[in-house]
Amino acid sequence: MQFACVQAGEKAHRASPLSRLPEAALRPALPGPAPLCLRPRRAGPGADCAGPRGDPSPARPRGAPRPGAGMPHRTELYEGVPPTCWPIVYSPDYNITFMGLEKLHPFDAGKWGKVINFLKEEKLIGDDLIVQAREATDEDLLVVHTRRYLNKLKWSFVVATITEIPPVLFLPNFLVQRKVLKPLRTQTGGTIMAGKLAVDRGWAINVGGGFHHCSSDKGGGFCAYADITLAIKFLFERVPGVSKATIIDLDAHQGNGHERDFMNDHRVYIMDVYNRYIYPGDGFAKRAIKRKVELEWGTEDTEYLQKVHTHVEGALNELKPDIIVYNAGTDILDGDPLGGLAISPQGIVKRDEVVFKAARSRGIPILMVTSGGYQKRTARIIADSILNLHNLGLIDNQWS
């Protein structure tokens, strides 16, 4: 997940500036932007990192501020991607591994790399075709988050509470930043990048992200950064023609983070399908849901898929957005220790197909993030779903 399959011979961009906060010296230096494809590959004739081949020069460059708007900060997350790259965003930095601490939470903190490995085994992609994610900087995060909240993350006990890994409390914060929060910041950067890719290419998948319990000033449920809110706010601020968004949240848990962030924003339509009995049970956040579908314990494929199909169609018929953000959690899988539903692997693959068909048939750009999923087999299911979307012609490597 990061921008740029950089063509051979292209010079690396300058590193992003460090935060000016007094405590910045305690944090690891943010890396300079890496080449966008995991391995540089010479793009075909006419490839242009600034945008799609054959596009006429727009009156206002994509990413430039709208007239009268405040000048957005400079970001490395909206750099161009050559047409040889698939709009699939990933970085090896997504995966959390440190002294086995990641095993103390039911979440598989290495599932993102496993998804990519499965896709490579099936010959769908290679390292040279993946858009590698860049880490979101403090300036990027401040588009949504408060400075007060980002300062709180400099306390290890706060991060331990958010990630639900108690031993993190005892780690020096510079290690927490490097080993826990940097992977989450990189996934957040990947979601922001994938948002622009979706508009440019018609679809994009961030193999990580989907931190739907985090809002501008509060984290929780393993979600430290509000990547969904950030992706939408970046698009509204920087991309002409994007002024309405629909969030389709099909994780087993209520997406209370983005719901709180967009509570009074009529530009954003939220559809949320979740187990009514589990975390977070945020009654206040539910007020922001335009199309709410609360499920019972043990809901199975037939009922679930019928409800998803009916309500996805209804939501998109009610309002045609400029972008769909699809939170495709796999914690709906039968046997998931936290989700409480009973959907089969085939049901998850079919669910993703239903959402992509609805978006693609209407010509609406769609960004997919992978969100929750607490069993080892979820990585294989995510990969199988992406392969199915490709086999059906719902995703490809062509410009829209």
C-alpha positions as CSV (number, residue, x, y, z in Angstrom):
1,M,0.0,0.0,0.0
2,Q,2.1,3.3,-1.2
3,F,2.3,5.3,-4.1
4,A,4.4,4.5,-6.8
5,C,5.7,1.9,-8.7
6,V,8.7,4.0,-9.6
7,Q,10.2,3.6,-13.0
8,A,13.8,2.5,-13.2
9,G,16.2,5.3,-13.0
10,E,13.8,7.7,-11.2
11,K,15.4,9.4,-8.2
12,A,13.9,8.8,-4.7
13,H,11.8,11.5,-3.2
14,R,13.0,13.5,-0.3
15,A,12.1,12.1,3.2
16,S,9.1,13.6,4.9
17,P,9.9,16.0,7.7
18,L,9.8,14.8,11.3
19,S,7.1,16.0,13.6
20,R,8.0,19.3,15.4
21,L,6.7,18.0,18.7
22,P,9.2,18.2,21.6
23,E,9.0,14.5,22.1
24,A,9.9,13.8,18.4
25,A,13.4,12.8,19.4
26,L,12.1,9.8,21.3
27,R,10.4,8.4,18.2
28,P,12.1,6.6,15.3
29,A,12.7,8.8,12.3
30,L,10.0,8.5,9.6
31,P,11.4,6.8,6.6
32,G,11.7,8.6,3.3
33,P,9.3,7.5,0.6
34,A,10.2,4.2,-1.0
35,P,9.6,3.3,-4.6
36,L,6.0,2.5,-5.1
37,C,6.2,-1.0,-6.5
38,L,7.9,-3.3,-4.2
39,R,10.5,-3.9,-6.9
40,P,11.1,-1.1,-9.5
41,R,9.9,-2.0,-12.9
42,R,10.3,-0.1,-16.1
43,A,6.8,1.0,-17.1
44,G,5.7,0.6,-20.7
45,P,6.0,3.3,-23.3
46,G,4.2,6.5,-22.4
47,A,3.9,5.6,-18.7
48,D,3.7,8.7,-16.6
49,C,3.8,8.7,-12.9
50,A,1.7,11.9,-12.8
51,G,-1.4,10.1,-13.9
52,P,-3.2,7.8,-16.4
53,R,-1.9,7.5,-19.9
54,G,-3.8,9.6,-22.5
55,D,-5.5,11.8,-19.9
56,P,-5.7,15.4,-21.0
57,S,-4.2,18.0,-18.7
58,P,-7.0,19.0,-16.3
59,A,-7.8,22.7,-15.7
60,R,-6.8,22.1,-12.0
61,P,-4.4,19.2,-11.3
62,R,-5.8,16.3,-9.3
63,G,-4.9,16.8,-5.7
64,A,-4.8,20.6,-5.9
65,P,-7.0,22.6,-3.5
66,R,-10.4,23.8,-4.6
67,P,-10.7,27.6,-5.2
68,G,-11.3,29.3,-1.9
69,A,-10.2,26.4,0.2
70,G,-7.3,26.5,2.6
71,M,-4.1,25.1,1.1
72,P,-3.7,21.4,2.0
73,H,-0.4,20.4,3.4
74,R,2.1,18.7,1.1
75,T,1.8,14.9,1.3
76,E,3.7,12.0,-0.3
77,L,0.5,9.9,-0.2
78,Y,-1.0,11.3,-3.4
79,E,1.9,10.8,-5.8
80,G,1.2,9.3,-9.2
81,V,1.3,5.5,-10.0
82,P,2.4,4.2,-13.4
83,P,-0.2,2.2,-15.3
84,T,1.8,-1.1,-14.9
85,C,0.9,-1.3,-11.2
86,W,-2.3,-2.9,-10.0
87,P,-4.3,-0.7,-7.6
88,I,-3.5,-3.2,-4.8
89,V,-1.7,-1.5,-1.9
90,Y,0.6,-3.2,0.6
91,S,3.8,-3.0,2.5
92,P,5.8,-5.6,4.5
93,D,5.7,-3.0,7.3
94,Y,2.0,-3.8,7.8
95,N,2.9,-6.9,9.8
96,I,3.3,-6.6,13.5
97,T,6.0,-8.9,15.0
98,F,7.8,-8.2,18.2
99,M,8.8,-10.7,20.9
100,G,5.6,-12.7,20.4
101,L,3.5,-9.9,21.8
102,E,1.3,-10.0,18.7
103,K,0.2,-13.5,19.7
104,L,-1.5,-12.1,22.9
105,H,-4.4,-10.6,20.8
106,P,-6.7,-12.9,18.8
107,F,-6.0,-10.8,15.7
108,D,-3.6,-12.4,13.2
109,A,-1.1,-9.5,13.0
110,G,0.7,-11.1,10.0
111,K,-2.4,-11.9,7.9
112,W,-1.7,-9.1,5.4
113,G,1.6,-10.5,4.2
114,K,-0.1,-14.0,4.0
115,V,-2.8,-12.5,1.6
116,I,-0.1,-11.2,-0.7
117,N,1.8,-14.5,-0.6
118,F,-1.3,-16.4,-1.6
119,L,-1.9,-13.9,-4.5
120,K,1.7,-14.4,-5.7
121,E,1.3,-18.2,-5.6
122,E,-1.7,-17.9,-7.8
123,K,0.3,-15.7,-10.2
124,L,-2.2,-12.8,-10.0
125,I,0.5,-10.3,-8.9
126,G,4.2,-9.9,-8.3
127,D,6.3,-7.6,-6.2
128,D,6.8,-5.3,-9.2
129,L,3.1,-4.8,-9.6
130,I,2.1,-3.9,-6.1
131,V,1.7,-0.4,-4.9
132,Q,3.7,-0.2,-1.7
133,A,2.2,1.8,1.1
134,R,3.8,4.8,2.7
135,E,3.6,5.7,6.4
136,A,1.2,8.5,7.2
137,T,3.0,11.4,8.8
138,D,1.7,13.5,11.6
139,E,0.7,16.2,9.1
140,D,-1.4,13.6,7.3
141,L,-3.0,12.3,10.5
142,L,-3.8,15.8,11.6
143,V,-6.3,16.1,8.7
144,V,-8.6,14.2,11.0
145,H,-7.0,13.6,14.4
146,T,-6.5,16.1,17.1
147,R,-3.0,17.0,18.3
148,R,-4.1,16.0,21.8
149,Y,-5.0,12.5,20.6
150,L,-1.7,12.0,18.8
151,N,0.1,13.1,21.9
152,K,-1.8,10.5,23.9
153,L,-0.3,7.8,21.7
154,K,3.1,8.7,23.2
155,W,2.0,7.0,26.4
156,S,2.4,3.2,26.2
157,F,-0.5,2.5,28.5
158,V,-2.8,4.3,26.1
159,V,-1.6,2.1,23.2
160,A,-1.9,-1.0,25.3
161,T,-5.5,-0.1,26.0
162,I,-6.3,0.6,22.3
163,T,-4.6,-2.6,21.0
164,E,-5.8,-4.7,23.9
165,I,-2.3,-6.1,24.5
166,P,-1.6,-5.4,28.2
167,P,2.2,-6.1,28.1
168,V,2.6,-3.1,25.7
169,L,2.1,-1.0,28.8
170,F,5.6,-2.0,30.0
171,L,7.5,-1.2,26.8
172,P,9.4,2.1,26.2
173,N,7.3,4.2,23.9
174,F,10.0,4.5,21.2
175,L,9.6,0.7,20.8
176,V,5.8,1.0,20.8
177,Q,6.0,3.6,18.1
178,R,8.3,1.5,16.0
179,K,6.9,-2.0,16.5
180,V,3.2,-1.3,17.0
181,L,2.1,2.1,15.8
182,K,4.4,2.4,12.7
183,P,2.7,-0.7,11.1
184,L,-0.7,0.9,11.8
185,R,0.4,4.3,10.4
186,T,1.6,2.5,7.3
187,Q,-1.7,0.8,6.8
188,T,-3.4,4.1,7.3
189,G,-1.2,5.7,4.6
190,G,-2.2,2.7,2.4
191,T,-5.9,3.4,2.8
192,I,-5.4,7.1,2.0
193,M,-3.4,6.2,-1.1
194,A,-5.9,3.6,-2.2
195,G,-8.7,6.1,-2.0
196,K,-7.1,8.2,-4.7
197,L,-6.2,5.1,-6.7
198,A,-9.9,4.0,-6.6
199,V,-11.0,7.3,-8.1
200,D,-8.2,7.1,-10.8
201,R,-8.7,3.4,-11.6
202,G,-12.3,2.6,-10.7
203,W,-11.3,0.3,-7.8
204,A,-8.5,-0.2,-5.3
205,I,-7.8,-2.7,-2.4
206,N,-5.7,-1.9,0.6
207,V,-4.7,-5.3,1.9
208,G,-4.8,-3.8,5.4
209,G,-6.6,-1.0,7.1
210,G,-10.2,-0.8,8.0
211,F,-9.7,0.7,11.6
212,H,-13.3,1.5,12.0
213,H,-13.4,1.8,15.8
214,C,-11.1,4.9,15.8
215,S,-12.4,8.4,15.5
216,S,-10.7,11.7,15.5
217,D,-10.0,11.8,19.2
218,K,-10.4,8.2,20.5
219,G,-9.0,4.8,19.6
220,G,-10.1,1.3,20.5
221,G,-10.6,-2.3,19.4
222,F,-7.1,-2.5,17.9
223,C,-7.8,0.7,15.9
224,A,-5.3,3.5,16.6
225,Y,-5.9,5.7,13.5
226,A,-9.1,6.6,11.7
227,D,-8.0,5.5,8.2
228,I,-11.5,5.4,6.7
229,T,-12.3,9.0,7.8
230,L,-8.9,10.1,6.6
231,A,-9.3,8.6,3.2
232,I,-12.6,10.3,2.7
233,K,-11.5,13.7,4.1
234,F,-8.4,13.6,1.8
235,L,-10.6,13.0,-1.2
236,F,-13.0,15.7,-0.3
237,E,-10.2,18.2,0.2
238,R,-7.9,17.3,-2.7
239,V,-9.8,15.6,-5.5
240,P,-12.2,17.7,-7.7
241,G,-15.5,16.0,-8.3
242,V,-15.5,14.0,-5.1
243,S,-18.1,15.4,-2.7
244,K,-20.2,12.4,-1.6
245,A,-19.1,9.1,-0.1
246,T,-20.8,5.9,1.0
247,I,-19.3,3.7,3.6
248,I,-20.5,0.1,3.4
249,D,-19.3,-1.5,6.6
250,L,-19.7,-5.3,6.6
251,D,-17.3,-6.2,9.5
252,A,-19.0,-8.1,12.2
253,H,-18.6,-5.1,14.6
254,Q,-20.3,-1.7,14.4
255,G,-18.1,0.9,12.8
256,N,-18.5,3.5,15.6
257,G,-15.3,5.4,14.8
258,H,-16.2,6.7,11.3
259,E,-19.8,7.0,12.5
260,R,-18.8,9.5,15.2
261,D,-16.6,11.4,12.7
262,F,-19.3,11.8,10.2
263,M,-22.2,12.2,12.6
264,N,-23.4,15.5,11.1
265,D,-21.8,15.4,7.7
266,H,-24.5,14.9,5.1
267,R,-22.0,14.2,2.4
268,V,-21.3,10.8,3.9
269,Y,-23.9,7.9,3.8
270,I,-23.2,5.1,6.2
271,M,-24.6,1.5,5.8
272,D,-23.5,-0.8,8.7
273,V,-24.3,-4.5,9.0
274,Y,-23.2,-6.0,12.3
275,N,-23.8,-8.4,15.2
276,R,-26.1,-6.4,17.5
277,Y,-24.8,-8.0,20.7
278,I,-21.0,-7.5,20.5
279,Y,-18.5,-4.7,20.9
280,P,-18.7,-1.7,20.7
281,G,-22.5,-1.2,21.2
282,D,-22.1,2.5,20.7
283,G,-25.6,3.9,20.8
284,F,-24.6,7.5,20.2
285,A,-22.6,6.5,17.1
286,K,-25.6,4.6,15.7
287,R,-27.3,7.9,15.1
288,A,-25.0,8.4,12.1
289,I,-26.0,5.2,10.4
290,K,-28.4,5.8,7.4
291,R,-29.0,2.1,6.8
292,K,-28.6,0.0,9.9
293,V,-28.8,-3.8,9.7
294,E,-28.4,-5.5,13.1
295,L,-27.8,-9.3,13.0
296,E,-28.5,-12.1,15.5
297,W,-26.0,-14.5,16.9
298,G,-25.1,-17.3,14.5
299,T,-26.6,-15.6,11.3
300,E,-25.8,-17.9,8.4
301,D,-25.2,-17.5,4.6
302,T,-28.7,-17.4,3.2
303,E,-30.1,-14.8,5.5
304,Y,-26.9,-12.7,5.5
305,L,-26.4,-12.6,1.8
306,Q,-30.0,-11.7,1.1
307,K,-29.8,-8.8,3.6
308,V,-26.4,-7.6,2.2
309,H,-27.7,-7.7,-1.4
310,T,-31.0,-5.9,-0.6
311,H,-29.4,-3.2,1.5
312,V,-26.4,-2.5,-0.8
313,E,-28.7,-2.1,-3.7
314,G,-31.0,0.1,-1.6
315,A,-28.2,2.3,-0.3
316,L,-26.8,2.9,-3.7
317,N,-30.2,3.6,-5.2
318,E,-30.9,6.0,-2.5
319,L,-27.8,8.0,-3.0
320,K,-25.2,7.6,-5.8
321,P,-21.8,8.6,-4.2
322,D,-18.6,9.6,-5.9
323,I,-16.7,6.9,-3.9
324,I,-17.6,3.8,-1.9
325,V,-15.4,2.8,1.0
326,Y,-16.1,-0.9,1.6
327,N,-15.0,-2.3,5.0
328,A,-14.7,-6.0,4.2
329,G,-14.1,-7.6,7.6
330,T,-13.8,-11.4,7.7
331,D,-14.7,-11.7,11.3
332,I,-18.2,-12.8,10.1
333,L,-16.6,-16.2,9.5
334,D,-18.1,-19.2,11.3
335,G,-16.1,-19.9,14.4
336,D,-14.6,-16.4,14.7
337,P,-14.0,-15.9,18.5
338,L,-15.2,-12.3,18.4
339,G,-17.7,-12.0,15.6
340,G,-20.4,-14.4,16.7
341,L,-21.8,-15.0,13.2
342,A,-21.7,-18.2,11.1
343,I,-20.8,-17.2,7.5
344,S,-18.9,-19.8,5.4
345,P,-15.8,-19.0,3.4
346,Q,-17.9,-19.2,0.2
347,G,-20.4,-16.8,1.8
348,I,-17.6,-14.2,2.3
349,V,-16.4,-14.5,-1.2
350,K,-20.0,-14.1,-2.5
351,R,-20.5,-11.1,-0.2
352,D,-17.5,-9.3,-1.7
353,E,-18.8,-10.1,-5.2
354,V,-22.2,-8.6,-4.4
355,V,-20.6,-5.3,-3.3
356,F,-18.2,-5.0,-6.2
357,K,-20.9,-5.9,-8.7
358,A,-23.2,-3.2,-7.3
359,A,-20.4,-0.6,-7.5
360,R,-18.9,-1.5,-10.8
361,S,-22.3,-1.8,-12.6
362,R,-23.0,1.8,-11.5
363,G,-19.5,3.1,-12.4
364,I,-18.8,4.1,-8.8
365,P,-15.2,3.9,-7.7
366,I,-14.7,1.5,-4.8
367,L,-12.0,1.2,-2.2
368,M,-11.9,-2.0,-0.2
369,V,-10.1,-2.4,3.2
370,T,-9.8,-5.8,5.0
371,S,-10.5,-4.8,8.6
372,G,-11.2,-7.5,11.2
373,G,-10.8,-11.3,11.0
374,Y,-9.5,-13.4,13.9
375,Q,-8.8,-16.8,12.5
376,K,-5.7,-18.0,10.7
377,R,-7.7,-19.1,7.6
378,T,-9.0,-15.5,6.9
379,A,-5.9,-14.7,4.9
380,R,-6.7,-17.5,2.4
381,I,-10.3,-16.4,2.2
382,I,-9.4,-12.8,1.4
383,A,-7.0,-13.9,-1.3
384,D,-9.7,-16.3,-2.7
385,S,-12.1,-13.4,-2.8
386,I,-9.7,-11.1,-4.7
387,L,-9.1,-13.9,-7.2
388,N,-12.8,-14.4,-7.6
389,L,-13.3,-10.7,-8.3
390,H,-10.6,-10.9,-11.0
391,N,-12.0,-14.1,-12.5
392,L,-15.4,-12.4,-12.9
393,G,-13.8,-9.3,-14.5
394,L,-14.8,-7.0,-11.6
395,I,-11.2,-6.0,-11.1
396,D,-8.4,-5.7,-13.6
397,N,-5.3,-3.7,-14.3
398,Q,-6.9,-1.3,-16.8
399,W,-7.5,2.4,-16.3
400,S,-11.2,3.4,-15.9
